[in-house]
Structure formats: C-alpha cells, structure tokens
C-alpha cells in the first residue's frame, strides 16, 4: 500500500456534507481536505473559516478537474450523483459518492461501465451501515455459521418526526421513502443473506403526519417485502414520524438462531427506574447512531485509494437501486413488481 497522503476535495456542504468535511479535515488518517465545492457562498465560507480549506470552487467542472486533487467526495443532491461520478472518473479522480448512486438503473450501469474502464481508480458508494461495528460483527457471525443459514431479514429505518418538514421539501427529488431510507436496509439485507438475486417486491404505505407528500406520490411510513431466489425474504419498514427519536434496527433469522442489531434505539446503557417508570435515552438522528461508522467508512475509502481492497462494489449500489425502484413502482401500482 502507498503511504502517500491523499489530497481530497468535497462537493456538497449540506447537513451530511459538513459531517464528512469535518471528518476529512480532522480525523481521517492519510487524507488532507484541500478543496471544497458548493454553489452556496455561505457553505464555502464555512469550509474556509471552520476547517481552513484554502481552495474553494463554485463550479463543479473546475472543482473536479482541480490538478491538486487525488480524490473527491460527493455529498450532492441524488439527481447529480451519477453524472458527477462519471465526471470524476473521467478526470482521473478516485470518487466516493453518497447513496443512492442514482435513481435511474441505466445511469448506475453507465457508472459501472466507466469504472471498469478505469480499474486504477476507486469508486465507492456510501452504504455506511456496513462499517458499523455491530452490523459488521453480525455479518462476521453469520459467515461463521452462528445462526445456520439466514433466510429472513426484518429491517427498519425510522427517523424522528421533523415538524418543519425538511424531507417533505426534499421528497420531489429523493426518489421516495424507499430509495431515501430503505436503500440502506436493502443493502444490509443483501449483505447479510450473501447477495442473492431479488426477483419480486411489494410495497405499501400511508401518510400519517405530512399530507404534502401526496403531491409527489410519497408516504411518511412505508412497508416492503422483497423476495429472493433460493427462498430468502426481506421485510422493511421506513418511517419519518417517530416521536421518540431515531431507530434503526435489524433482525436476521436463520435455521439455527437469530441476530438482532439496534433494537430499542438506546443512546447508551443507562436505564433509569423511578416513580415515573423505567426508561432510557433515545438516539436523536442517524449521525448520532452511525457517527463511528461514518468515520470508519471514510477511512476505508482512503485506504482503498492507497491500495487496500475495496469494502464494497458498484454492483452492490446498482442492485440496491434496482430493488428500491421496484418498491417505488409497487407503492404506486399497489401490486407486486418484478425486480
């Protein structure tokens, strides 16, 4: 492996982009954050003033061709992911792009083809839960035969209700609740089951608190079932309306046992018992739950750029999109859809 420090630029400095930028600037070994790109002047000023980033770009084309950059991290709107990833590969840059790779299957396949033409470059999609220590342990235990043959996964991504409706404004370009939230559970389920081929998907949902979602055919609570070759099944639940906090949880059921990850949304191991009852603190959002995983994920990207084997492939991202789109079609049609 190379010991060369990787010069990285980041595009997109919104809610998650700022988290990635802080990690690259302060905690990612072997990397140096040297450039930032955003069309929003206040975001560029933040990168300069808070993180000391010297090179600032408003234009993505100039950013991706910046000769000082070895790699770029894309935390931009979903609709831009595929084209910007293609531009990064064409410019000879390693690229990390947040999930999903695209809302269009053909675009995912175009990116895969471009990456095959540039095998010296790393192209990685941000499925952060693979880097969570608890999920990684569950996957290792399954591989070691701890629960026999896994055949059923139940998984949920549930966010605390946001009365201001940030995700409602985002909904027209998010691809819907399954592509935005459940795509993580889809990737996890395939990983835990050994990457079987999906054959059919069915989805249903309801709007509990945010009626404006109806305008773009989305829901704030969704349910999904995915069928795979060989008999494995996945059950999904996604919610934007939890009262208590963020709750990501997964059960993996096998022929000789069961593993559970994240049940209860517990912030820590402290449980209070008093006259008011028995309770524990709850996680507030996805970053509180997966902060360590985000750091491990970026470490893995940097190490892959320096020669380590990549942790996941673009085909994993393509399959997650393929399944997510089938769930979105089923939500609209009310019928099972082929994957």
Buried (B, 14 or more C-beta within 10 A) or exposed (E): EEEEBBBBBBBBBEEBBBBBBBBBBEEBEBBBBBBBBBEEEEBBEBBBEEBEBEBBBEEBEEBBBBEEBBBBBBBBBBBBBBBBBBBBBEBBBBBBBBBBBBBBBEBBBBBBEBBEEBEEBBBBBBBBBBBBEBBBEBBEBBEEEBBEBBBBBBBBBBBBBBEEBEBBEEBBEBBBBBBBBBBBBBBBBBBBBBBBEBBBBBBBBEBEBBEEBEEEEBBBBBBBBBBBEEEBBBBBBBBBBBEBBBBBBBBBBBEEBBBBBBEEBBBEEEEEEEEEEEEEBBBBBBBEBBBEBBBBBBBBBBBBBBEBEBBBBBEBBBBBBBBBBBBBBBBEEEEBBEB
